[in-house]
Amino acid sequence: MAKYEYAALNAQGQESRGVIDAASTNEAVATLRKSGFFPTSVTEAGKGGGTAVAVAVKAATPVAVAGTPVAVVGKAKARPKGGGSKLFERKTVDGKVLMIFTRQLATLIDAGLPLLRGLEVLGKQEKDPVLKKIIFSISESVQSGSTFSESLGHSPHVFSKLFVNMVKAGELGGVLELVLNRLAEFQEKAQKLRNKVKSAMTYPLVVLTIAMLILVFLLAFIVPSFEKLFKDMLGNKPLPDLTRFIMGISGALVANWYIALGAVVGAAMGWKAINNSPKGRVMLDKLALRLPLFGDLTRKSSISRFTRTLGTLVTSGVPILQALIITRETAGNSIIADAVMKVHDAVKEGESIVTPMEGSGVFPPMVISMVDVGEETGQLPDMLLKIADVFDDEVDNTVDALTSLLEPLMIVFLAVVVGTIVIALFLPMVSLVQNMSNPGAGG
């Protein structure tokens, strides 16, 4: 048995110091915890002049108690600093890369590997340079005495508030590996949902862009060539109305191309300005929920994101009020976010979560009924995750239906755009052929 000097907090948050006999640092920590103390540092007596030995807790994770982190002190290995200009340095990490890191860290901790060792392993094998640098930074921060969640909070551009708060809840509950697994599952499903919605939105935008480029090309280059041809071959004979209409648009575009270009740029800047202003954002989000075809998809994906985020946070031990604030920030739609904030205010006043959800007019009756049942049975987190699964399936079905409907619509749209110009150009050709076949008719 060896003697260990310790500093620990009691249940009232008061610090006490002393010496304890134990076979190892881990045993000393366990004995102190059984006695109702929360160790902040444990050092072997007479060694290192107060240098703390790494404190091992469940999953070797430093746990914050009453805002005081467990001291995990040691010699931090120097990491090579990246050189070069930071002006164009990438600071974000792809969602899929972050999901893999989360899953791997959860697996290592679940297998009994200490947190610092797990970070060391993942840092060495990580290929993404941004995440690699951040992993080593987190490792050094934890070694210097910060909790894992605090260290994650130093990189807000990579780890969201949802991520940090779930890790914090896992630290406090001693279930970090479970929380990390939930986070990985959450990221995986959120990524899948995001890809589904993007694919549904991207297809019509791409087709519409191609159609506009074809239209501009025809009007700017093809139609003027035919206009000269018709003047040479038909002289001053009147052209069909449709042909004259198309040629008028072509002439205006060629003569005032800078105005047309300025209008496009102005429209893009105006859209961005409206999107960045609070009132404009509300207006666009309302429009997004009311759009034919796409409005239903937007609503379902937002509700799925809301319920999955809230359910995952509450299941992981994050307090409901804090979870609602985080969920509001990740709603993705200001109308849904305002509804979530009303729910937060009502819960803060001691009311049920169902009443403000029903009053918002945003959530379908099925969602409200399932949340009501979850509250009554005390299974709200599980019910929220079930709602998310249901709406994930709904999003899949809506995307499939949209794709099957939009494909023929886009083909018809392209045919109408190109076909109208082609018909306008061939109508005078028909008159020309008729004149050539009946030479006496034109005289």
Phi and psi in degrees as a GROMACS rama.xvg file:
@    title "Ramachandran Plot"
@    xaxis  label "Phi"
@    yaxis  label "Psi"
@TYPE xy
-113.877  162.128  ALA-2
-99.3662  136.706  LYS-3
-126.086  130.182  TYR-4
-87.1504  138.08  GLU-5
-134.791  155.37  TYR-6
-125.161  130.466  ALA-7
-147.182  160.354  ALA-8
-105.745  141.507  LEU-9
-89.2221  -175.536  ASN-10
-62.3654  -24.9179  ALA-11
-89.5918  0.369768  GLN-12
86.4705  8.42308  GLY-13
-87.4493  140.531  GLN-14
-86.3739  139.694  GLU-15
-135.728  150.909  SER-16
-126.403  154.68  ARG-17
-179.263  -167.82  GLY-18
-127.064  139.902  VAL-19
-134.439  142.59  ILE-20
-89.0467  129.291  ASP-21
-157.817  158.177  ALA-22
-77.9094  -24.8733  ALA-23
-155.511  171.176  SER-24
-61.4465  -41.954  THR-25
-59.6627  -43.4123  ASN-26
-65.7002  -37.3978  GLU-27
-62.4556  -44.4796  ALA-28
-62.3905  -44.7423  VAL-29
-62.7108  -41.0932  ALA-30
-63.7738  -43.0776  THR-31
-62.889  -40.5994  LEU-32
-67.9261  -38.5752  ARG-33
-63.5337  -27.8484  LYS-34
-83.9052  1.97503  SER-35
90.7975  11.8596  GLY-36
-101.651  155.589  PHE-37
-116.929  99.9327  PHE-38
-66.3701  135.248  PRO-39
-104.22  -22.9498  THR-40
-160.027  145.053  SER-41
-135.385  122.616  VAL-42
-129.434  143.324  THR-43
-71.4292  128.548  GLU-44
-59.0201  131.205  ALA-45
79.4839  10.1616  GLY-46
-125.251  126.194  LYS-47
81.1421  1.93307  GLY-48
54.7069  47.4209  GLY-49
95.4356  1.88083  GLY-50
-74.3555  124.132  THR-51
-79.3188  144.041  ALA-52
-84.3557  148.752  VAL-53
-56.9478  122.194  ALA-54
-82.0856  123.467  VAL-55
-98.2708  123.186  ALA-56
-119.461  -168.327  VAL-57
-58.4958  129.925  LYS-58
59.2289  22.6984  ALA-59
53.0577  37.2228  ALA-60
-109.804  127.221  THR-61
-66.0001  131.586  PRO-62
-114.429  128.555  VAL-63
-81.3334  128.622  ALA-64
-126.184  126.714  VAL-65
52.8335  34.6613  ALA-66
79.2982  3.46195  GLY-67
-109.741  119.284  THR-68
-76.8366  149.233  PRO-69
-67.0799  131.994  VAL-70
-76.8634  123.351  ALA-71
-123.556  89.2276  VAL-72
-108.175  144.88  VAL-73
-178.613  -178.098  GLY-74
-81.0587  114.006  LYS-75
-77.664  129.215  ALA-76
-70.1653  135.577  LYS-77
-69.7132  132.004  ALA-78
-104.654  142.559  ARG-79
-65.8284  129.353  PRO-80
-85.2099  138.135  LYS-81
-73.143  134.648  GLY-82
-99.3308  -174.214  GLY-83
92.952  175.218  GLY-84
-71.7854  139.961  SER-85
-99.8456  5.68931  LYS-86
-62.8114  -43.8758  LEU-87
-108.976  21.8892  PHE-88
-72.1721  131.9  GLU-89
-72.9308  136.718  ARG-90
-116.62  -13.0995  LYS-91
-99.1578  163.858  THR-92
-125.378  135.943  VAL-93
-59.1678  141.143  ASP-94
-57.5213  -37.4524  GLY-95
-66.9247  -39.7857  LYS-96
-63.6066  -42.9018  VAL-97
-66.2053  -37.4551  LEU-98
-63.3529  -43.1361  MET-99
-63.8369  -42.3648  ILE-100
-60.1675  -45.0698  PHE-101
-61.5223  -45.9696  THR-102
-64.1955  -43.0783  ARG-103
-65.8558  -41.1464  GLN-104
-64.4004  -40.4442  LEU-105
-61.62  -41.5534  ALA-106
-64.2636  -43.138  THR-107
-64.7695  -44.706  LEU-108
-67.4807  -39.6768  ILE-109
-63.1669  -29.4014  ASP-110
-79.8928  -1.62051  ALA-111
99.1171  4.2925  GLY-112
-76.231  134.717  LEU-113
-59.6629  151.741  PRO-114
-55.8823  -48.4021  LEU-115
-62.5731  -39.5574  LEU-116
-65.3724  -40.3172  ARG-117
-61.9009  -43.0151  GLY-118
-64.3767  -38.3883  LEU-119
-61.735  -45.1804  GLU-120
-64.0714  -47.9237  VAL-121
-68.289  -34.9871  LEU-122
-63.4536  -39.2357  GLY-123
-69.1858  -34.5868  LYS-124
-94.4535  -9.61231  GLN-125
-67.3219  131.59  GLU-126
-92.1625  -28.1023  LYS-127
-71.5195  118.022  ASP-128
-63.921  -34.0669  PRO-129
-67.233  -50.0587  VAL-130
-66.2361  -36.2635  LEU-131
-59.1889  -47.082  LYS-132
-62.8773  -40.4806  LYS-133
-68.3182  -38.8229  ILE-134
-60.4326  -46.1843  ILE-135
-65.1902  -35.4681  PHE-136
-65.1004  -41.2576  SER-137
-63.8857  -42.9071  ILE-138
-59.3857  -45.1544  SER-139
-65.6689  -37.78  GLU-140
-65.0622  -41.8069  SER-141
-66.0642  -40.2332  VAL-142
-63.6812  -30.2136  GLN-143
-83.429  -0.996523  SER-144
117.595  -5.8937  GLY-145
-78.7533  155.168  SER-146
-76.6304  164.952  THR-147
-61.8494  -43.0503  PHE-148
-65.3323  -39.6197  SER-149
-62.823  -40.0944  GLU-150
-66.2149  -38.4892  SER-151
-63.938  -35.994  LEU-152
-64.2895  -15.7568  GLY-153
-75.4869  -9.3018  HIS-154
-125.318  67.347  SER-155
-66.1359  -20.9645  PRO-156
-74.7467  -12.3835  HIS-157
-112.979  -47.2369  VAL-158
-104.338  115.193  PHE-159
-71.544  169.076  SER-160
-60.4734  -36.0646  LYS-161
-59.0768  -47.7092  LEU-162
-60.8417  -50.0458  PHE-163
-63.4463  -43.9801  VAL-164
-69.9281  -34.1976  ASN-165
-67.8114  -40.5989  MET-166
-63.3377  -40.3029  VAL-167
-61.4709  -42.8304  LYS-168
-64.0998  -37.938  ALA-169
-66.2779  -36.3542  GLY-170
-64.5257  -47.3054  GLU-171
-65.0752  -34.0461  LEU-172
-90.1636  -4.70073  GLY-173
69.9811  24.6662  GLY-174
-127.323  46.8785  VAL-175
-60.3766  -42.8922  LEU-176
-62.8109  -36.846  GLU-177
-66.3166  -43.2596  LEU-178
-64.9618  -40.9171  VAL-179
-64.0703  -37.7035  LEU-180
-64.0676  -41.3763  ASN-181
-63.8769  -39.9969  ARG-182
-61.7805  -43.4412  LEU-183
-62.8747  -42.9079  ALA-184
-63.3057  -42.362  GLU-185
-60.8859  -46.2961  PHE-186
-63.1245  -39.1189  GLN-187
-64.0638  -46.0838  GLU-188
-71.5342  -36.9839  LYS-189
-65.3474  -39.3935  ALA-190
-64.9703  -40.8684  GLN-191
-63.6333  -43.731  LYS-192
-64.0843  -43.6342  LEU-193
-62.3521  -41.1818  ARG-194
-65.6221  -38.7227  ASN-195
-61.9998  -47.8804  LYS-196
-65.1089  -40.9326  VAL-197
-62.2803  -41.6142  LYS-198
-64.376  -36.9963  SER-199
-68.6874  -36.858  ALA-200
-81.4472  -32.1148  MET-201
-72.035  -39.9788  THR-202
-55.5538  -55.6948  TYR-203
-63.9694  -33.7063  PRO-204
-65.2877  -41.8848  LEU-205
-63.9528  -46.4924  VAL-206
-63.5017  -41.9771  VAL-207
-63.4447  -40.9173  LEU-208
-63.4098  -44.1175  THR-209
-62.3521  -42.1571  ILE-210
-60.9257  -41.7202  ALA-211
-67.4799  -38.9023  MET-212
-64.647  -42.1865  LEU-213
-62.8176  -42.5306  ILE-214
-61.9202  -45.2345  LEU-215
-64.0995  -41.8957  VAL-216
-61.1758  -45.4205  PHE-217
-64.0344  -43.7685  LEU-218
-70.7603  -34.5647  LEU-219
-85.5357  -27.953  ALA-220
-122.537  -41.4914  PHE-221
-81.4833  -48.6993  ILE-222
-60.5519  -44.3392  VAL-223
-58.5181  -35.6431  PRO-224
-63.8294  -42.5878  SER-225
-68.5049  -33.4979  PHE-226
-61.5423  -43.6356  GLU-227
-64.7462  -39.0218  LYS-228
-62.8152  -43.5934  LEU-229
-66.1985  -36.9447  PHE-230
-65.1138  -39.6962  LYS-231
-69.9718  -35.6909  ASP-232
-96.3  -30.4528  MET-233
-107.075  -10.8276  LEU-234
64.6128  -128.139  GLY-235
-97.6444  12.6435  ASN-236
-63.7524  140.438  LYS-237
-65.7149  140.344  PRO-238
-93.5579  158.121  LEU-239
-58.8914  152.617  PRO-240
-57.529  -44.0563  ASP-241
-62.3702  -39.2176  LEU-242
-65.6104  -44.8916  THR-243
-63.5198  -35.6313  ARG-244
-64.1055  -47.2478  PHE-245
-65.2044  -41.0343  ILE-246
-67.8693  -32.3019  MET-247
-64.1329  -42.9465  GLY-248
-64.8413  -41.8847  ILE-249
-62.1956  -44.9308  SER-250
-63.0341  -40.9028  GLY-251
-65.4997  -38.3307  ALA-252
-67.8469  -43.1091  LEU-253
-68.3733  -40.1977  VAL-254
-74.7161  -29.2104  ALA-255
-125.172  42.0491  ASN-256
-62.0776  -33.7573  TRP-257
-67.1943  -33.0905  TYR-258
-68.4397  -42.7966  ILE-259
-62.5306  -42.8198  ALA-260
-64.2404  -42.6497  LEU-261
-62.2136  -36.0919  GLY-262
-65.6996  -39.8239  ALA-263
-64.6614  -47.3382  VAL-264
-63.1191  -42.853  VAL-265
-62.1284  -39.7465  GLY-266
-64.3195  -40.8449  ALA-267
-65.0447  -42.9141  ALA-268
-67.5078  -38.3766  MET-269
-64.1612  -41.4306  GLY-270
-60.8651  -43.0048  TRP-271
-65.2846  -41.343  LYS-272
-64.0054  -42.8246  ALA-273
-64.331  -41.8134  ILE-274
-65.4517  -30.096  ASN-275
-86.8117  -15.8302  ASN-276
-87.284  143.864  SER-277
-57.2153  -47.5706  PRO-278
-66.4974  -41.3083  LYS-279
-64.1423  -39.0187  GLY-280
-63.4012  -41.203  ARG-281
-62.2089  -43.4417  VAL-282
-61.4096  -45.2661  MET-283
-67.3795  -37.3395  LEU-284
-68.7412  -35.7314  ASP-285
-63.1475  -43.9247  LYS-286
-61.8904  -40.5414  LEU-287
-61.6402  -33.8382  ALA-288
-80.0582  -17.2949  LEU-289
-105.823  -4.80777  ARG-290
-61.4627  138.907  LEU-291
-64.4448  143.094  PRO-292
70.7773  -57.3181  LEU-293
-84.0775  -22.3185  PHE-294
-61.4633  -42.717  GLY-295
-64.382  -39.6863  ASP-296
-64.6526  -42.8137  LEU-297
-62.413  -43.6707  THR-298
-63.8053  -46.7879  ARG-299
-64.8528  -42.1406  LYS-300
-67.5617  -36.8632  SER-301
-67.0705  -41.3003  SER-302
-67.142  -40.1294  ILE-303
-60.8384  -44.0788  SER-304
-64.5307  -42.8644  ARG-305
-61.8222  -51.0699  PHE-306
-67.9701  -39.1375  THR-307
-68.3397  -42.0424  ARG-308
-63.2685  -49.4589  THR-309
-64.3789  -44.2068  LEU-310
-63.2063  -41.1216  GLY-311
-66.2791  -42.3937  THR-312
-63.993  -48.8968  LEU-313
-66.5773  -39.6296  VAL-314
-61.7688  -32.6619  THR-315
-82.8925  -3.07359  SER-316
102.346  6.23161  GLY-317
-75.6791  131.708  VAL-318
-55.3555  145.43  PRO-319
-58.7794  -40.6463  ILE-320
-66.094  -44.0194  LEU-321
-65.7437  -37.9879  GLN-322
-63.5224  -38.7548  ALA-323
-66.675  -37.8085  LEU-324
-64.4995  -44.6466  ILE-325
-63.7259  -41.907  ILE-326
-62.7183  -38.5294  THR-327
-59.6326  -40.5925  ARG-328
-71.5058  -20.0155  GLU-329
-107.795  12.677  THR-330
-65.7543  -37.8192  ALA-331
83.922  -4.6789  GLY-332
-145.452  126.568  ASN-333
-65.1868  -29.2523  SER-334
-67.8193  -45.8524  ILE-335
-63.9389  -40.1223  ILE-336
-62.4281  -41.5942  ALA-337
-64.2525  -39.2357  ASP-338
-63.8762  -40.3057  ALA-339
-64.9381  -39.1253  VAL-340
-65.1752  -35.8157  MET-341
-65.7114  -37.9529  LYS-342
-63.0103  -43.4745  VAL-343
-58.6816  -47.4517  HIS-344
-63.7804  -38.0244  ASP-345
-68.1466  -43.5888  ALA-346
-64.3133  -36.3822  VAL-347
-62.1556  -31.6391  LYS-348
-86.2501  1.86969  GLU-349
92.3928  9.44329  GLY-350
-85.7778  172.716  GLU-351
-76.4366  155.696  SER-352
-75.9723  -20.3207  ILE-353
-73.409  -43.3488  VAL-354
-57.7043  -51.9461  THR-355
-66.5948  -29.8694  PRO-356
-65.1887  -41.5154  MET-357
-67.5638  -38.6223  GLU-358
-72.8423  -19.9244  GLY-359
-71.8896  -26.7616  SER-360
73.8064  8.20296  GLY-361
-94.8166  -38.2403  VAL-362
-91.4702  135.671  PHE-363
-64.729  156.3  PRO-364
-56.1088  -35.3695  PRO-365
-62.1377  -41.8036  MET-366
-63.9671  -45.4726  VAL-367
-62.1937  -42.1078  ILE-368
-64.6113  -42.4659  SER-369
-67.7716  -38.8353  MET-370
-65.0773  -39.2109  VAL-371
-61.4896  -44.6046  ASP-372
-64.0942  -41.2437  VAL-373
-61.6198  -39.5271  GLY-374
-66.5302  -43.2986  GLU-375
-67.0313  -35.0835  GLU-376
-92.4245  -5.32318  THR-377
74.8437  20.1114  GLY-378
-118.01  38.5015  GLN-379
-60.0282  -46.8266  LEU-380
-58.9227  -44.2981  PRO-381
-64.005  -38.8969  ASP-382
-66.6735  -38.694  MET-383
-62.4988  -40.7472  LEU-384
-68.7547  -33.0594  LEU-385
-67.0167  -40.5951  LYS-386
-60.4468  -42.7555  ILE-387
-61.1009  -41.9062  ALA-388
-63.276  -41.4554  ASP-389
-61.4802  -45.4071  VAL-390
-75.8172  -25.2051  PHE-391
-61.7113  -43.5013  ASP-392
-64.0182  -39.3773  ASP-393
-62.5921  -40.5712  GLU-394
-63.2332  -43.5192  VAL-395
-57.1599  -47.3809  ASP-396
-64.9242  -39.759  ASN-397
-66.5263  -41.7384  THR-398
-62.9137  -43.7222  VAL-399
-61.8513  -42.9585  ASP-400
-65.5454  -41.7809  ALA-401
-62.4263  -44.1369  LEU-402
-62.2568  -45.7671  THR-403
-65.9527  -28.9095  SER-404
-83.5528  -38.4667  LEU-405
-73.718  -31.4904  LEU-406
-56.9481  -53.8853  GLU-407
-66.4731  -33.8421  PRO-408
-63.5055  -43.0286  LEU-409
-67.2486  -36.9517  MET-410
-63.9366  -43.8946  ILE-411
-63.1505  -41.4675  VAL-412
-61.2437  -46.6527  PHE-413
-62.4008  -40.8245  LEU-414
-63.509  -39.7662  ALA-415
-66.6945  -44.2956  VAL-416
-63.07  -52.6512  VAL-417
-72.4081  -40.3116  VAL-418
-63.2766  -38.1027  GLY-419
-60.8361  -44.1585  THR-420
-67.7097  -41.6333  ILE-421
-62.8147  -44.3243  VAL-422
-62.9333  -42.5124  ILE-423
-60.804  -34.3609  ALA-424
-80.4904  -25.8188  LEU-425
-91.6951  -16.4642  PHE-426
-59.886  -47.2465  LEU-427
-63.4747  -30.5083  PRO-428
-64.1638  -35.9085  MET-429
-63.1473  -44.746  VAL-430
-62.1455  -39.5557  SER-431
-64.3834  -41.9389  LEU-432
-64.5683  -41.0688  VAL-433
-63.7764  -39.7096  GLN-434
-65.7268  -37.0129  ASN-435
-69.2376  -34.4171  MET-436
-78.4839  -22.4542  SER-437
-125.92  77.6146  ASN-438
-61.1203  -29.6774  PRO-439
-77.6389  -16.7677  GLY-440
-69.0471  -33.9012  ALA-441
-82.7281  -16.0317  GLY-442
